């Protein structure tokens, strides 16, 4: 597997651009377009939040058709809780792009991110689309990645290539996300493109697995957005033998997709609002994988754990308390905790002041791993979490203003 440049446009046949259309202040980029020379199968996953934004509702319907040619995404306005007017605005975005491309609207997927509850200024978006189409180019990926940012401090992109069936297959992507980051969908916006020749069924299965291992395994603040979307478009221009489920080619593609999504997910964590630390939570020895995942979620989203991470306070008791309130049957006398190389708990009890002194050094690191072994079965799970800082409160106390 080889890292390549270009992000969302690294794969053959993809172009992108970003521009200011008038949604954001101070001429900030707020409209992005990703375009493929050839249409192809598309896979998607969306928020589980029942208050879903207009673009999510539209894209869910479009996904049933199974083909895509382009992604059009605005930032600065979520087009959520906007009623019928919001649906019409999302449809207008797709229709305007489709007319210029001489394609069908259901092949143009729409994304929005930003403030909830404000009407999308669709007139300025529609008037900007012709210019945006003129700007698309092979090296426009970074510009597009910047155009989908909200409170993000930096654009997030990644691309890799690998040999599949004797042909080089490339997969790239971009993501935005800084706040409202939590599992049970993607917890941000992410767009992926590949030149792989792959069936729609295989692409959807691979994306579902990759999201579970990456975007659904991170938490910054425990909030899931109204707009969460992950889409992956495959245009087939690598001309490889068609990838189908259950084959060696599929397994290689899965690893490629997993790796790109993992990179983008960790970039989201590191760019989380006010984040100074990223910590991996690994739970093993649970009775089931579901039980392990439930415990890892509770640890990762505990405000007490997250504030301890920020303060460098090696308060391992907060981890034990989180395990105990996860709603999963456990035997406290079998629990072991390890923080990187430091064992702190064995048989449910702390290992003393010497271990605590060593543990305090671990808690001052910017990145480390917490391992909880339950001693009850084969179930394992992992999540990445972040600390909760003063800056998170500052940013979100004045988000709209």
N, C-alpha and C positions, 0 to 999 in steps of 0.2 A: 504494500500500500504506500502510495507516494502523495505527499502534500503538494498541492498546486495552487497557483494564485487565481484570483478572479471571483471567488465566492459564488454568488448566485449565477454568474455568467461563465463559470469555468468550463462547463460541459459544452459540447458542440451544439451550435445552433441557437444559443441563447444570447439575448441582448437585454439591457436594462438602462434605466435613467431615473433621475430624481429631479424635482424642481420645486419652487415656491409657487403655490397657486392662490394664496390669499387666506388660508385658514389660520395659520400661525402669524404671530407678530414678528416684526423685525426681519422680514424676508427669509425666515428660516425655511429649509426644505420641508415640504409637507405633503408631497404627492409622488408616489413611485410607481413605475411600470416595469414588469418583467415579461418579456415576449419571446416565444419560441418560433423558429422558422417553420416548424412542422407541429401539428397538433399531436397529442398522444394521450394515453391513459393518465388519469389523475387519481390520487388517493388523498383522503382527508380525515382529520379528527377535529372535533370541536368541543367547546366548553360544555360542561354538564350543568352550569348555572342555568336555572330555569328562566331567568330574566336575560334572554339572549338578544344580542344586538341584531339590527336589520341585516347586515352583511352575513352574519352566521346563518340566519334563517334562509337567506337567498342561496348561499353556498351549499347548504345541506340539500336543497332542492336540485341545484345544478349537479351536485356530485352523483345523483342517481343516474344522470346521463352518461357519466364516466369519462368524458373527454375534455381536454383543456388546451387552450392556445396561449393564454396570458393571465397575469395577475395584476390588478390595479389596486393600490393601497394608499389611503390617506392617513395622516397623523394630525393630532390637534383636536379631533372631534370623533367620538366613538360611534356616533349614529346609533345610540342605544336609548331605549325608552322614548322613542320618537314616533311611534305609531305607524299609521299607514303612510304618512309623509316620508318617514325614514325608509320604508320598503321601496317607495317610488324613487327615492334618491339613490339607493343602492342599485336598483334596476337601471337607472339612467346612467350610472357610471359604467356598468357592463355594456349597455346598449351603445353608448357613444364610442367606446373602444372597438366594439364588434363591427360597427358600421365602417370605421376607418380601416379595419383589417379585412373587411369583406368576409366576415365569419359570423357565426350565430352567437347571440348573447350568452347562452348557457356554457359557452366555451371560454368565457371571461369571468374569472373568479374575483370577488371584491373583498377587500379588507379595510377596516377602520380601527383607529385607536386614539384615545384621548379622553376628553371630558364627556361624561354621561349626561344625557338629558337635554342637550342643545341641538336644535335643528342643524343638519349638515348644510352649509352654504353651497348647494349643488351647482348653482350658476357659475361660480368661479371655478369649480372642479371641471365642469363640462367645457368651459372656454379654454382651460389649460391643456386639455388632453391632446389636441392637434400638435401643439408645441412639444409636449412630452413625447409624442410618437416620433417627431423629427429628431429628438435628442437621443433616442435609444442607440446604444452602441455596445460593442463587445466588452469594452472596459468600463461600462457604466454600473457595475455591481456595487462598488463602494458608495457611489452617489445614491443609489436606491436604498442601500442599507442605512444611510444617514437620514433619508427622507421618511423612514417609518419610525424614527426615534421619538419618544416623548420625554420622560425624565431620565432616560438613558444618558450616561456620560460618554459613551463611545459606541460606534457601530460594531455589530457582531457578525462575522462571516467565517466560513470555513469551506474548503474544498479538498477532495482527495480523488485519486485515480487508482485503478487496480485492473489487472488483466483478468478477463472473464471469457472463457472459450476462445482464447487467442487474440481477442480484441481489447483495446484499452477502453474501459468504462470510467467515466468521470461523474462525480456527484458533488454538488456544491449547495450552499445554503446561506441564508441570512436570517437573523432573528432580532426581535426587540423585546425588551422586558426588563423591568427594574423594580416595580412595585406590583401588588396584586399577583404574587407569584406563589402558587400552591398546586398540588396535584389534583387529579380528577379532571383532567384534560391537559391541555398543553401549557396552560398558565402564562401565555404570552402569544405573540404572533411569530410564526416561523414559516419560511417558504424555502422549499427544496426543489432543485432541478437536477435531472440526470439525462444523459444521452443513451442510457441503457434501453435495450429492446426487451420489454418485460410485460407479462400479462397484467391486466388490471387487478385480478384477484391476488396475484403474487405481490404486486406493489402495495395493495391495501394491507395485506397480512404483514409484510415487512415493516410498513410504517407503524402499524398498531404495536408491534413488538418493540420497535425502536423507541417510540414515545414512552412506552411503559418503563423502559430501562433508563430513560434520560429525562425528558421534560416532565414526566409524571413522577419523578423521583427527586425533585428539588422543591424547596420551600424557603421563601424569604420572609413572608409575613402572614401566611395562613389564609390569604384572601384569593379567591378564584374569580377572574374577570368575566364580564358579560360578553367579551369579544374573542376569547381564546380560540386560536385557529392554527392548525398545522396542515399545510398542503404540499404535496410532492407531485411534480409533473415529469413524465418520462417521454421524451420525443423519439427514442429509438434510433437516433442518428449515429450511434456507435456501430450499428450494423452487426452486432453480436448475435449469436444463436439465441433465440427467444428464451428468456428466463421464466421458468415455471416453478411452482412450489414443489418442495421435496427433492430438488436436484442439488448437485454440488454448486452449480452456478448460482442458485438461489441462496445457498449458505454464504457464498462469497459476497453476494450483493447485500445480504443482511448485515454482514460484518461491516461493510462499507457504510451503509446507512446508519448503523449503530454508532460508529465512530464519529461521523459528522454530527449527528444529533447530540452525542455525549459532549463534544467540544462546545457546541452552541449552548447547551444547557448550563455548562459550567461557566461560560462567558456571561450568561444571564445572572448566575449567582454572584460572580465577582463584581458585576456592575449593579447589584441590587442597591436600593436606596439606603445610603448610609452604611453600607457593608464594609467591615474591616477584616472579617475572618470568614472562611468557608470550611465547614467541618463535615466529614463523611460519617454517617451513622450506619453501622453494620450490626444487624441483629441476627443471631444464629441460634440453633438449638431449640427453636420453637416447635410446637406440635405440628403446625402447618405453616406454609408460606404466607397464607392470609393473616395468621396470627402474628407472624414476624413483621409483616408490613404494617399492621395496625400499631404495633409497639414502636416501630421506627417512625411512623407519622407523629405519634404523640410526643416522642422525644424531640423530633425536629421542629415541632411547632410550639413547644412549651416556652412561654414568655420568660419564665424563670431560668430555664436553661440558656436561652438566647441572650438574656442580659448578663448572665454569668460569663458567657463566652466573650461578650464585649468588654467586660471589666477584668477579664483574666482571672476570675475567681474560680479556683479549682474545687467547686462545690459539687462533688460527685453524688451527694445525697439527692440532688435535684434530678439526676438521671434515674436513680432508684425509685424516687417518688413517681416520676413519669411512667416508668414501666408498670408500677403497681396500679395506676389509674387508667390503664389502657383498655380495660374491659376484657382482658384475655386471661384465662386461667393460667396461673404460674405457681411455681414453688419457690418462694423467696430464698430458701436455704440453698438453692442450686445456682443462683445467679453469680456470674463473674463479670467484672468490668475491666477493660483495658483501654488505655488512652495512649495511642502510638505504642511505644515500647514499654510503657509503665503499667504494670498490673496493680490495680487499686482495690478491687473487691474480689473475694473468693468465698464461696459458700454463703453469699449474702452479707458478708461482713467486711469492713474496711481492713486494710493491711497495715495500718499504723502511720505514725508521724513521718517516718522515713520515706514511705511511698508518697505521702501527701506533699512532702517537700519536692520530690522529683516531679510530681504531677503539676505543681505550680509552674514549672518551667515549660511543660507541654502547653498549658493554657495560654501562655504568652505567644505561642506561635501563630502565624497567620493561617496556617492550614494544618490540620491533623485529623486523625480518625478515632472515633469512639466505637469500641466493640463491646456488645452485650451478648454474652453466651448464657442461654437459659437452661441448658441441660435437660431438655424434655423431648426432643425429637429432631427431625431433619429440616424443619422449616427455616428458611433464610430470607432476608430482604435487606435492601440498603436505601438510603436517602442522603442527599446533601442538604445541609441547612446553613444558615448564616447567623451572624450575631445581630442583635437589635440595639441600635445606637441612638444617641441624641439626634443625629442628623435625620434618621428615619422619621422621627416625630416632627422635626422642623419642616421637612419637605412636604409631608402629607397634611400638616396643619394649614398650609397655604397653597395647596395644589391648584385650585381654581383661580386664585388671585396672583 
